[in-house]
Amino acid sequence: MESERNGGGADRPAEETAKGGALPFESPEIRFTKLFINGCFVDAVSGRTFETRDPRTGDVIATVAEGDKEDVDLAVKAARDAFDHGEWPRMSGSERGRIMTRFADLVERHGGELAALESLDAGKHPGVTRAVDIGNAAGSLRYFAGAADKIHGETLKMGRQLQGYTLREPLGVAGLIIPWNFPTTMFGIKVAPALAAGCTVVVKPAEQTPLSALYLADLAKQAGIPDGVINVVPGFGPTAGAAIASHMSVDMVSFTGSTEVGRLIMDASARSNLKPVYLELGGKSPLIIFDDADLDMAVELAVSANFFNKGEACVAASRVYVQEGIYDRFEKKLAERMKSWVVGDPLNDPRVDQGPQVDKAQYERVLSYIDRGKREGATLLTGGRPCGQKGYYIEPTVFTNVKEDMIIAKEEIFGPVMCLMKFKTVEEAIAKANATTFGLGAGVVTRDLDVANRVVRSVRAGVVWVNCYFAVSSDCPFGGRKMSGFGKDEGMHALDKFLAVKSVVTPLRGSPWM
């Protein structure tokens, strides 16, 4: 998930407003490469390590401890002890909130180093990373710090001579598995509501981008979060991730990633202790642009909605539908706009709009989809080729003459690839938007409020943006429908994942009132 913290407007996309900073880029010191368990950095039980690489060059950045089942067992034990016997779930909500606020302060204070670390690990522009990713993490911590003392139950008006009320209690040990496209953001989005609820956590960062989570774990300790409350186990999905999903002492799992892995996590839950699972998965989100739209704004919005963060965004508007009255002009203006789009090293060139894909596997995956689109008969309007002598760079790619049954129009590509299509009527646009197995996000561009409201009420998606995109904030629930998953990150709804509702009932004897 991704956000533009200050409004998400169409006129000033996040990547335009956030660029800048000192250049050339200075590589940060890599201080934390071990597992973080029970308040200490430790080697993996096996002693194994893995390499995290710079996607600009493919060179090794650092060697990181590789967590496995034995390490997950130790992390879960630490989290279990901290929950069952520790102070964190027994603190007042206001005290938890004060510590979380200190954590947010530290994230902001060390934002430059964190942004440099994440930019190096994920191939991002450091200015954008500082404004968006680091800002999101600190914002989530502050938001849920304020929510920690506002977790209340309800009084029940029962039909018999009974008195009832509910308690909302912390669920226990939370397994949090985060993706590689927005590592710091996703750490904050998932950890913050868990902490506010009084849970303890085991975090598995993506193997492509483990460095920021380890840095954040150290900041959490500095903030005063007790040992065992936050544990971080870098490793691979089939080993460390699977161990979390199937662990009998993990009380819930929150996962952001692919639909395929989401299925595996649900299966692991069913085969173990039936822990609740919350999934934020893939997307093939539509952006619907009507004839009355401001053409310049619509083009900029489509570009931002597709190519922000190199297209590595679950909610990217990779299906762009333009009404036939402005389609030809839109296509021409889009092609002209992409001529000024700069692909290159985002850490050393302030003009760069798009950096490298996160790793070689993702680079090859995106190129395979581009090849498939060409073979299926779609027309390349722009891009379609790798670029650069080294690293994982791909030209921003726009396909036209795309049919709804083409693979590029149906499957999530997770890269800088846009499918541009035409429609005639509102009814057709709604039908095309809903003709997908996904349901994460959608966008509508129109000056007609009636049309906007009709589309908003008809499109089956977790979030619909009108005349904006990527407008995500800590106080706005985010999550999908259909094969895009279920459960909400952000907003007060996010707390529900980490809380159990307990009903308490006592008899009313001799009371004159029901």
TIGUSE-827992 format. One record per residue (C-alpha): residue in one letter; z, x, y. Coordinates in steps of 0.5 Angstrom, whole numbers. Layout:
# TIGUSE-827992
residuo Z X Y
A Z X Y
...
END
This chain:
# TIGUSE-827992
residuo Z X Y
M 0 0 0
E -1 2 7
S 0 0 14
E -1 1 22
R 6 0 24
N 4 -2 31
G 0 -8 30
G -5 -6 26
G -10 -9 31
A -18 -8 30
D -19 -4 37
R -15 2 35
P -15 4 28
A -9 8 26
E -13 14 24
E -16 14 31
T -9 13 35
A -5 18 31
K -10 24 31
G -8 30 34
G -2 35 33
A -2 43 33
L -8 46 30
P -10 50 26
F -5 48 21
E 0 52 18
S 2 51 11
P 9 49 10
E 14 52 6
I 15 49 -1
R 22 49 -2
F 23 44 -7
T 20 44 -14
K 25 42 -19
L 27 35 -22
F 33 32 -18
I 38 29 -22
N 45 27 -20
G 45 31 -14
C 42 37 -16
F 35 41 -17
V 35 43 -24
D 29 45 -29
A 26 41 -34
V 30 41 -41
S 23 43 -44
G 22 49 -39
R 15 46 -38
T 12 46 -31
F 5 43 -28
E 1 45 -22
T 0 41 -16
R -7 43 -12
D -10 43 -5
P -15 38 -6
R -19 41 0
T -20 47 -5
G -18 46 -11
D -13 52 -11
V -6 51 -13
I 0 49 -8
A 6 50 -12
T 8 50 -20
V 13 44 -21
A 18 42 -26
E 15 37 -31
G 20 32 -33
D 19 28 -40
K 24 23 -44
E 30 28 -44
D 30 29 -37
V 29 21 -36
D 35 20 -40
L 39 25 -36
A 37 22 -30
V 38 15 -32
K 45 17 -35
A 47 19 -28
A 44 13 -25
R 48 9 -30
D 54 12 -28
A 53 12 -21
F 52 5 -21
D 58 3 -27
H 63 7 -24
G 61 10 -17
E 62 8 -10
W 55 6 -8
P 55 -1 -11
R 62 -2 -9
M 61 0 -1
S 61 -6 4
G 53 -7 6
S 55 -5 13
E 57 2 10
R 51 3 6
G 47 1 12
R 50 7 16
I 48 12 11
M 41 9 10
T 40 10 18
R 42 17 18
F 37 18 12
A 32 15 17
D 34 19 22
L 33 25 18
V 26 23 16
E 24 23 23
R 28 29 25
H 24 33 19
G 18 29 20
G 13 35 22
E 15 38 16
L 14 32 11
A 8 30 14
A 5 38 13
L 7 37 6
E 4 31 4
S -2 32 8
L -3 39 4
D -1 35 -3
A -6 29 -1
G -11 32 3
K -9 28 9
H -10 29 17
P -3 31 19
G -3 27 25
V -4 20 21
T 1 22 16
R 6 23 21
A 5 17 25
V 3 12 19
D 6 15 13
I 13 18 15
G 14 12 20
N 13 7 15
A 18 11 11
A 23 11 16
G 22 4 19
S 23 1 12
L 30 5 11
R 32 2 18
Y 30 -5 16
F 33 -5 10
A 39 -1 13
G 40 -8 17
A 39 -12 11
A 44 -9 7
D 50 -13 10
K 46 -20 10
I 46 -21 3
H 49 -28 2
G 49 -33 -4
E 50 -40 -3
T 54 -46 -3
L 52 -51 -9
K 53 -59 -8
M 53 -61 -15
G 52 -68 -18
R 59 -68 -22
Q 66 -67 -20
L 64 -59 -20
Q 65 -54 -14
G 59 -49 -15
Y 57 -43 -11
T 52 -37 -12
L 53 -29 -12
R 47 -24 -11
E 49 -18 -14
P 46 -11 -15
L 41 -11 -21
G 43 -4 -24
V 39 2 -25
A 32 1 -22
G 26 5 -25
L 21 6 -19
I 14 9 -20
I 10 11 -14
P 3 12 -13
W -1 18 -10
N -5 15 -4
F 1 14 0
P 7 18 -3
T 12 18 3
T 11 11 5
M 12 8 -2
F 18 12 -3
G 21 9 3
I 18 2 1
K 21 2 -6
V 28 6 -5
A 30 2 1
P 31 -5 -1
A 34 -2 -8
L 39 2 -4
A 41 -4 1
A 42 -8 -5
G 47 -3 -8
C 42 -1 -14
T 41 6 -16
V 34 9 -18
V 30 14 -22
V 24 15 -18
K 18 18 -21
P 13 21 -16
A 5 21 -18
E 4 28 -21
Q -2 29 -16
T 3 29 -10
P 10 30 -12
L 13 35 -7
S 15 29 -1
A 19 25 -6
L 23 32 -8
Y 24 33 0
L 26 26 1
A 31 27 -5
D 34 33 -1
L 35 29 6
A 38 23 2
K 43 28 0
Q 44 31 7
A 45 23 9
G 51 22 5
I 48 18 -1
P 52 20 -7
D 50 24 -13
G 47 20 -18
V 44 14 -13
I 37 17 -12
N 34 21 -18
V 27 24 -18
V 23 26 -24
P 16 29 -23
G 12 28 -29
F 6 25 -32
G 5 17 -34
P 5 17 -41
T 11 22 -42
A 16 21 -36
G 13 14 -33
A 13 11 -40
A 20 13 -42
I 23 10 -35
A 19 3 -37
S 22 3 -44
H 29 6 -43
M 34 1 -45
S 39 3 -39
V 34 2 -34
D 35 -5 -31
M 28 -7 -28
V 22 -3 -26
S 18 -3 -20
F 11 0 -20
T 5 1 -16
G -2 3 -19
S -7 1 -23
T -8 -5 -27
E -9 -2 -34
V -2 2 -33
G 1 -4 -30
R 0 -7 -37
L 3 -2 -41
I 9 -2 -37
M 10 -10 -38
D 8 -8 -46
A 14 -3 -46
S 19 -8 -42
A 17 -13 -48
R 18 -8 -53
S 25 -5 -50
N 30 -9 -46
L 26 -14 -43
K 27 -11 -36
P 24 -15 -31
V 17 -11 -28
Y 14 -12 -21
L 7 -10 -20
E 3 -8 -14
L -4 -6 -17
G -11 -6 -16
G -15 -10 -11
K -22 -11 -9
S -21 -15 -2
P -26 -19 2
L -27 -18 9
I -31 -24 12
I -35 -23 18
F -37 -30 21
D -43 -30 26
D -39 -31 32
A -35 -25 31
D -35 -19 37
L -40 -15 33
D -37 -8 36
M -30 -10 34
A -33 -13 27
V -36 -6 25
E -30 -2 27
L -26 -6 23
A -30 -6 17
V -31 2 18
S -23 2 18
A -22 -3 13
N -26 1 8
F -25 9 10
F -18 9 12
N -15 14 8
K -21 16 4
G -22 9 1
E -16 11 -3
A -12 4 -1
C -11 -1 -6
V -12 -6 -1
A -19 -3 2
A -24 -9 4
S -29 -6 -1
R -33 -12 -1
V -35 -14 6
Y -39 -21 7
V -43 -22 14
Q -46 -29 16
E -53 -29 16
G -54 -30 23
I -51 -23 25
Y -52 -19 18
D -58 -15 20
R -55 -13 27
F -49 -11 23
E -52 -7 18
K -56 -3 23
K -50 -2 28
L -46 0 22
A -51 5 19
E -51 8 27
R -44 8 27
M -43 12 20
K -47 18 23
S -42 20 27
W -36 19 22
V -34 26 20
V -32 29 13
G -28 35 13
D -22 39 13
P -17 34 16
L -12 40 17
N -16 44 21
D -21 40 25
P -18 35 29
R -25 31 29
V -25 30 22
D -25 22 20
Q -24 23 12
G -21 28 8
P -22 30 1
Q -21 25 -5
V -14 27 -8
D -16 31 -14
K -22 33 -19
A -21 27 -23
Q -21 22 -18
Y -27 25 -14
E -31 25 -21
R -29 17 -22
V -32 15 -15
L -38 19 -16
S -39 16 -23
Y -39 9 -19
I -44 11 -14
D -49 13 -19
R -47 6 -23
G -49 3 -17
K -55 6 -16
R -57 5 -23
E -56 -3 -22
G -60 -3 -17
A -56 -3 -10
T -59 0 -4
L -56 6 -1
L -55 5 7
T -51 11 8
G -48 17 4
G -48 17 -4
R -47 24 -5
P -41 30 -5
C -41 34 1
G -38 41 2
Q -38 48 -2
K -31 47 -5
G -26 41 -5
Y -27 34 -7
Y -31 31 -1
I -35 25 -2
E -40 22 4
P -38 15 6
T -42 11 2
V -45 4 4
F -49 0 -1
T -53 -6 1
N -57 -11 -4
V -51 -12 -8
K -50 -17 -13
E -44 -21 -15
D -44 -19 -22
M -45 -11 -21
I -40 -7 -23
I -39 -4 -16
A -38 -11 -13
K -33 -12 -19
E -28 -6 -20
E -24 -2 -16
I -27 4 -14
F -21 7 -10
G -26 11 -6
P -30 11 0
V -35 6 -2
M -37 -1 1
C -41 -6 -2
L -44 -10 4
M -47 -17 2
K -49 -23 6
F -47 -31 6
K -49 -37 9
T -44 -42 10
V -36 -42 10
E -36 -45 3
E -40 -40 0
A -36 -34 3
I -29 -37 0
A -33 -38 -6
K -35 -31 -6
A -28 -28 -4
N -25 -32 -10
A -30 -30 -15
T -25 -24 -17
T -20 -22 -22
F -16 -19 -16
G -12 -22 -11
L -9 -17 -6
G -11 -18 1
A -17 -21 5
G -19 -21 12
V -23 -26 17
V -26 -24 23
T -28 -30 27
R -27 -33 34
D -26 -40 31
L -19 -42 30
D -21 -48 25
V -25 -43 21
A -20 -38 21
N -15 -43 18
R -19 -46 13
V -21 -39 10
V -14 -37 10
R -11 -43 6
S -17 -42 1
V -17 -35 0
R -13 -33 -6
A -9 -27 -4
G -2 -24 -2
V -4 -23 5
V -10 -25 9
W -11 -22 16
V -15 -25 22
N -18 -21 27
C -15 -15 24
Y -14 -11 18
F -8 -6 15
A -3 -10 19
V 3 -9 15
S 10 -8 17
S 17 -7 14
D 19 -15 16
C 12 -18 13
P 12 -19 5
F 7 -15 2
G 4 -16 -5
G -1 -19 -10
R -4 -25 -14
K -8 -25 -20
M -9 -18 -23
S -7 -15 -17
G 0 -16 -19
F 7 -20 -17
G 13 -19 -13
K 14 -17 -6
D 15 -10 -3
E 17 -10 5
G 20 -16 8
M 27 -20 6
H 23 -22 -1
A 23 -15 -3
L 31 -15 -4
D 30 -21 -9
K 27 -15 -14
F 34 -12 -14
L 39 -17 -14
A 41 -22 -20
V 43 -29 -18
K 50 -31 -21
S 52 -38 -21
V 60 -39 -21
V 62 -46 -22
T 69 -49 -22
P 72 -56 -23
L 74 -61 -17
R 80 -64 -20
G 84 -70 -15
S 79 -68 -9
P 77 -74 -5
W 71 -71 -4
M 65 -69 -8
END
